[in-house]
Amino acid sequence: MEESEEPADAGQSLPPVYIYSPEYVSVCDSLAKVPKRASMVHSLIEAYALHKQMRIVKPKVASMEEMASFHTDAYLQHLQKVSEDGDDDHPDSIEYGLGYDCPATEGIFDYAAAVGGATITAAQCLIDGMCKVAINWSGGWHHAKKDEASGFCYLNDAVLGILRLRRKFDRILYVDLDLHHGDGVEDAFSFTSKVMTVSLHKFSPGFFPGTGDVSDVGLGKGRYYSVNVPIQDGIQDERYYHICESVLKEVYIAFNPKAVVLQLGADTIAGDPMCSFNMTPVGIGKCLKYILQWELATLILGGGGYNLANTARCWTYLTGVILGKTLSSEIPDHEFFTAYGPDYVLEITPSCRPDRNEPHRVQQILNYIKGEHHPSNPALLIPPSLWPISGGFPKYHLSFGLDFTLTQKGNLFLA
């Protein structure tokens, strides 16, 4: 790549753990939405010989008991039944979110258990002190709810990983840099102050999952432990990093996390079929380096990414960032080499898509999160979509233990 990478943690003595086995990759390749993606990612990492600089750990398959630490028994039993039967038309499947974007294909339960087990394995490596960074690029399926599949996600491995980390670490910070709002993880921990969720994502009418407004801040004891950063189409590396760094700086000081779970979905990258953001791996890499300089136990997951070659480029580049390695621009010859034509380089060039994130709107969002604004009439919690009309919004503080302006939204009073 053009930008030279310094080691993310020059003092790091333990190599990162890389969750991998041929069997695991084969199972992950079976997911219809991203066929063979796991193989493409691993093959490119292997082609750059990055695997030789990491500790490879074979993942365990999650047990029913481990999966039930979050998901309901009824959902897991139904998923197992339709998976064994290959029954995509079971009358109860709609109740469990199985259908259009989450078809109940044969073997899908085994896939879910494999991914869940891989993320739990990575989390356990961090608990056991085997490493400071553990990677499961085939994880990060952040939409699944406790009793239903959603958005290509059958099992919420991110939640399972966080729950496992909570056995040792008192406060977990979950950072989601996928194109889509990490709604499943936020929902799972919306009532607790022990897990803080931060999601940077596209927020637009009709765009899945339709949640994650800046005013969504958590509930009960978890109020103000959810941070949502709505972003519009076309954002590029420099502005995205500015937003990410600004928010995470405040979060780190206020929350003082003891461990981090980082979801790095590659559907933000230019060229993805989602046709939304206009990022490159270099921009995501800067966000990753910012988090790694905290030197906390860090669990790294994949997520979305539907241009398979660009996803492999992105996660290979990010693996190099973790290792502090500058990778050659030329894609090495390997099994999937022809997928990287016609240029056969690691770099990804942004498109001509215009950036819809106006600087003053971005600053409004950051001010809202940081609590630096002082509106003259804070009687109504105004959604961001109306900011250009209203010109003001209520006081809100990220820092915990401080005063909050009481506002009314519909029939709800929000602190």
C-alpha positions in Angstrom: 0.0 0.0 0.0 1.1 3.6 -0.5 0.8 4.6 3.2 3.6 3.1 5.2 2.4 1.3 8.3 4.2 1.6 11.7 3.6 -1.3 14.1 0.2 -0.9 15.8 1.9 -1.8 19.1 5.6 -1.8 18.9 5.9 -3.1 22.4 3.6 -6.0 21.8 5.5 -9.3 22.6 2.6 -11.7 22.0 1.7 -12.4 18.4 -2.0 -12.0 17.5 -4.2 -15.0 17.6 -5.7 -15.9 14.2 -8.7 -18.2 14.3 -8.4 -20.7 11.5 -8.8 -24.2 10.4 -9.6 -25.7 7.0 -12.8 -27.1 8.4 -13.9 -23.7 9.7 -13.2 -22.0 6.4 -15.1 -24.7 4.5 -18.2 -24.2 6.8 -18.1 -20.4 6.4 -17.8 -20.7 2.6 -21.2 -22.3 2.6 -23.1 -19.1 3.5 -25.0 -18.3 0.4 -24.7 -14.5 0.8 -20.9 -14.6 0.7 -19.9 -17.9 -1.0 -16.2 -18.7 -0.8 -15.5 -15.4 0.9 -13.8 -17.1 3.9 -11.4 -18.9 1.5 -10.6 -15.8 -0.4 -9.8 -13.9 2.7 -7.6 -16.6 4.2 -5.9 -17.3 0.9 -4.8 -13.7 0.5 -3.6 -13.5 4.1 -1.6 -16.7 3.4 -0.3 -15.4 0.1 1.2 -12.4 1.9 2.6 -14.9 4.5 0.9 -13.0 7.3 -0.3 -16.3 8.9 3.3 -17.2 9.7 3.5 -14.1 12.0 0.4 -15.0 14.0 -0.6 -17.8 16.4 -3.1 -20.0 14.6 -5.8 -21.4 16.9 -8.3 -23.9 15.7 -11.8 -22.8 16.7 -14.2 -24.9 18.8 -17.8 -25.4 17.8 -20.2 -23.6 20.2 -22.3 -25.9 22.3 -26.0 -25.4 22.7 -25.4 -24.2 26.2 -22.9 -21.6 25.0 -25.3 -20.3 22.3 -28.1 -20.2 24.8 -26.2 -17.7 26.9 -27.9 -15.2 24.6 -30.3 -16.9 22.3 -33.5 -18.6 23.4 -33.8 -22.4 23.6 -36.9 -22.2 21.3 -35.0 -20.3 18.6 -32.0 -22.6 18.7 -34.1 -25.7 18.6 -36.1 -24.5 15.7 -33.0 -23.4 13.8 -31.5 -26.9 14.4 -34.6 -28.6 13.3 -35.0 -26.7 10.0 -31.3 -27.0 9.4 -31.4 -30.8 9.7 -34.4 -31.1 7.5 -33.4 -28.4 5.0 -37.0 -27.0 5.5 -37.2 -23.5 4.2 -41.0 -23.4 4.3 -41.7 -24.4 7.9 -44.7 -22.5 9.1 -43.0 -21.3 12.3 -39.9 -20.0 10.6 -41.3 -16.5 10.0 -41.7 -16.1 13.7 -38.0 -16.7 14.1 -36.9 -14.4 11.2 -36.1 -17.2 8.9 -37.0 -16.6 5.3 -36.1 -13.9 2.7 -32.7 -12.7 3.9 -32.0 -15.5 6.3 -33.2 -18.7 4.5 -33.3 -21.9 6.5 -31.0 -23.9 4.3 -29.6 -27.3 5.1 -26.6 -27.1 7.5 -27.2 -23.5 8.6 -27.2 -24.5 12.2 -23.8 -26.0 11.9 -22.6 -22.8 10.3 -24.0 -20.7 13.1 -22.5 -22.9 15.8 -19.1 -22.8 14.0 -19.0 -19.0 13.8 -20.3 -18.6 17.4 -17.7 -21.1 18.6 -14.9 -19.3 16.7 -15.6 -16.0 18.3 -15.9 -17.6 21.8 -12.6 -19.3 21.1 -11.0 -15.9 20.2 -12.5 -14.3 23.4 -11.1 -17.2 25.5 -7.7 -16.7 24.1 -7.8 -13.1 25.3 -9.0 -14.2 28.8 -6.2 -16.8 29.0 -3.6 -14.1 28.2 -2.4 -15.9 25.0 -2.5 -12.6 23.1 -3.6 -9.0 23.2 -5.4 -9.2 19.8 -7.5 -12.1 18.6 -8.9 -12.2 15.0 -12.0 -14.0 13.6 -12.6 -12.5 10.2 -15.6 -14.8 9.6 -17.4 -13.5 12.7 -19.1 -10.2 13.3 -22.7 -11.1 12.5 -24.3 -8.3 14.5 -28.0 -8.2 13.6 -29.3 -11.5 15.1 -31.6 -11.1 18.1 -32.0 -13.5 20.9 -35.0 -15.2 19.3 -34.7 -14.4 15.6 -32.4 -14.3 12.7 -31.9 -10.9 10.9 -29.9 -9.4 8.1 -28.0 -12.5 7.0 -27.2 -13.2 10.7 -28.4 -16.4 12.3 -26.4 -16.2 15.5 -25.0 -13.1 17.1 -21.4 -14.2 17.7 -20.4 -10.7 18.7 -22.7 -10.9 21.7 -21.5 -14.3 22.6 -17.9 -13.0 22.5 -18.7 -10.1 24.7 -20.5 -12.3 27.2 -17.4 -14.6 27.3 -15.1 -11.6 27.8 -17.3 -10.4 30.7 -16.1 -13.4 32.7 -12.8 -11.5 33.2 -13.2 -7.9 32.0 -15.5 -5.6 33.9 -16.3 -3.1 31.1 -16.4 -4.0 27.5 -16.4 -1.5 24.7 -18.0 -2.7 21.4 -17.2 -0.6 18.3 -19.0 -1.3 15.1 -17.6 0.1 11.8 -19.9 -1.9 9.5 -22.1 0.0 7.0 -25.2 -1.2 8.9 -26.2 -0.3 12.4 -25.1 -2.9 14.9 -28.6 -3.2 16.2 -28.5 -6.8 17.6 -25.5 -6.0 19.8 -26.9 -2.7 21.0 -30.3 -4.3 21.8 -28.6 -7.1 23.8 -26.8 -4.7 26.1 -29.2 -1.7 26.0 -30.0 -2.0 29.7 -26.5 -2.4 31.1 -23.7 0.0 32.0 -21.1 -2.8 31.8 -21.0 -2.9 27.9 -20.9 0.3 25.9 -21.8 0.1 22.2 -20.6 2.6 19.6 -21.8 2.3 16.0 -20.9 4.3 13.0 -23.3 3.5 10.2 -25.4 4.6 7.3 -28.7 6.1 8.5 -31.2 6.8 5.8 -35.0 6.2 5.3 -35.6 2.7 4.1 -32.0 1.5 4.7 -31.7 -1.7 6.9 -32.1 -2.0 9.8 -33.6 1.5 10.2 -32.3 2.0 13.7 -29.3 3.8 15.1 -30.4 7.5 15.3 -28.1 9.7 17.3 -30.8 10.1 19.9 -30.9 6.3 20.5 -28.8 6.2 23.7 -29.8 3.0 25.6 -32.4 2.3 28.3 -32.6 2.1 32.1 -29.2 1.6 33.7 -27.8 1.5 30.1 -29.0 4.9 29.2 -26.1 6.8 27.6 -24.1 3.6 27.2 -25.2 3.4 23.5 -23.6 5.8 21.1 -24.9 6.0 17.5 -23.2 8.0 14.7 -25.5 8.3 11.7 -23.6 8.9 8.4 -24.8 9.6 4.9 -23.6 8.2 1.6 -20.3 9.0 0.0 -18.1 9.5 3.1 -14.4 9.0 2.5 -11.4 8.2 4.7 -10.4 11.6 6.1 -13.8 12.7 7.3 -14.7 9.2 8.5 -11.5 9.0 10.6 -12.2 12.4 12.0 -15.6 11.3 13.2 -14.4 8.0 14.5 -11.4 9.5 16.4 -13.5 12.3 17.8 -16.1 10.0 19.2 -13.8 7.3 20.5 -11.6 9.8 22.3 -14.6 10.9 24.4 -15.8 7.3 24.9 -12.4 6.1 26.1 -12.1 8.8 28.7 -15.7 8.5 29.9 -16.1 4.7 29.9 -12.5 3.5 30.7 -13.0 0.1 28.9 -11.0 -2.9 30.0 -11.4 -4.8 26.7 -12.6 -4.0 23.2 -14.7 -5.9 20.6 -14.2 -4.4 17.2 -16.5 -5.2 14.2 -14.9 -4.2 10.9 -17.5 -5.0 8.2 -16.1 -4.2 4.7 -19.3 -3.1 3.1 -18.2 0.5 3.8 -15.5 0.0 1.1 -15.7 1.6 -2.3 -17.0 -0.9 -4.9 -19.3 -2.8 -2.5 -22.7 -3.7 -4.0 -24.3 -1.6 -1.2 -23.1 1.5 -3.1 -23.1 3.7 0.0 -19.9 4.7 1.6 -16.7 5.5 -0.4 -14.0 4.3 2.0 -10.7 2.5 1.5 -8.9 0.0 3.8 -6.4 2.8 4.7 -9.2 4.8 6.4 -10.5 1.9 8.3 -6.9 1.0 9.2 -6.4 4.4 10.8 -9.4 3.8 13.0 -8.0 0.3 13.9 -4.6 1.8 14.8 -6.3 4.4 17.0 -8.0 1.6 19.0 -5.0 -0.6 19.2 -2.9 2.1 20.7 -5.0 1.8 23.8 -3.2 -1.6 24.3 -6.3 -3.3 25.6 -7.4 -6.9 25.0 -9.0 -6.6 21.6 -11.3 -9.0 19.8 -11.5 -8.3 16.0 -14.4 -9.5 13.9 -15.4 -9.2 10.3 -19.0 -8.6 9.3 -20.5 -7.4 6.0 -18.6 -7.1 2.7 -20.2 -8.3 -0.5 -17.6 -7.4 -3.0 -15.6 -10.5 -2.2 -12.3 -9.4 -3.6 -12.4 -6.0 -2.0 -13.3 -7.6 1.3 -10.3 -9.9 1.1 -8.1 -6.9 0.2 -9.5 -4.9 3.2 -9.1 -7.6 5.8 -5.7 -8.6 4.6 -4.5 -5.0 4.7 -6.0 -4.7 8.2 -4.2 -7.9 9.3 -1.0 -6.2 8.1 -1.9 -3.1 10.2 -2.2 -5.3 13.3 1.2 -6.8 12.6 2.8 -3.5 11.7 3.6 -4.7 8.2 3.7 -2.8 5.0 2.3 -5.0 2.3 3.3 -5.1 -1.4 1.0 -3.4 -3.7 1.1 -6.3 -6.1 -1.3 -9.2 -5.3 0.8 -12.3 -4.9 0.0 -15.3 -7.1 -2.4 -17.6 -5.3 -5.6 -19.7 -5.8 -7.9 -16.7 -6.3 -5.5 -14.4 -8.1 -7.7 -13.9 -11.1 -10.4 -12.4 -8.9 -8.3 -9.3 -8.4 -8.1 -8.2 -12.1 -7.7 -6.2 -14.1 -5.1 -4.3 -12.0 -4.1 -7.1 -9.5 -3.2 -4.6 -6.8 -4.1 -4.4 -3.1 -5.1 -0.7 -3.2 -8.8 0.2 -3.6 -9.6 3.5 -5.3 -12.6 5.6 -4.2 -15.3 6.2 -6.7 -16.7 9.6 -7.9 -19.7 9.3 -5.6 -20.3 12.6 -3.9 -20.0 13.0 -0.2 -23.4 13.8 1.3 -22.0 14.5 4.8 -21.9 18.2 5.0 -19.3 19.5 7.5 -21.8 21.4 9.6 -24.1 18.4 9.8 -21.1 16.3 10.9 -20.2 18.9 13.6 -23.8 18.9 14.8 -23.7 15.2 15.3 -20.4 15.4 17.2 -21.6 18.3 19.3 -24.7 16.3 20.1 -22.7 13.3 21.3 -20.2 15.4 23.2 -22.8 17.6 24.8 -21.1 20.8 23.7 -24.2 22.6 22.4 -26.5 25.0 24.3 -29.8 25.4 22.5 -32.1 28.2 23.5 -35.2 26.0 23.6 -34.5 22.4 24.6 -38.2 21.4 25.0 -38.2 18.9 22.1 -35.8 16.2 21.1 -35.5 16.9 17.5 -34.4 14.1 15.1 -31.3 14.8 13.0 -33.4 14.8 9.8 -35.0 18.0 11.0 -31.9 19.8 12.1 -31.6 22.0 9.0 -35.1 23.1 9.6 -35.0 23.6 13.4 -31.5 24.9 13.8 -31.3 23.5 17.3 -31.4 20.5 19.5 -31.3 19.6 23.2 -28.5 19.2 25.6 -27.0 15.7 25.8 -23.8 14.5 27.5 -21.8 11.4 26.9 -19.8 11.8 30.1 -21.5 9.7 32.8 -22.6 11.1 36.1 -23.3 14.5 34.7 -26.5 16.4 34.5 -28.8 15.9 31.5 -31.6 18.1 30.2 -35.0 16.4 30.6 -36.8 16.3 27.2 -40.0 14.9 25.9 -40.3 12.7 22.8 -43.8 11.5 22.2 -45.1 9.9 25.4 -41.5 9.3 26.7 -39.5 11.5 29.0 -35.8 11.2 28.3 -33.0 12.3 30.7 
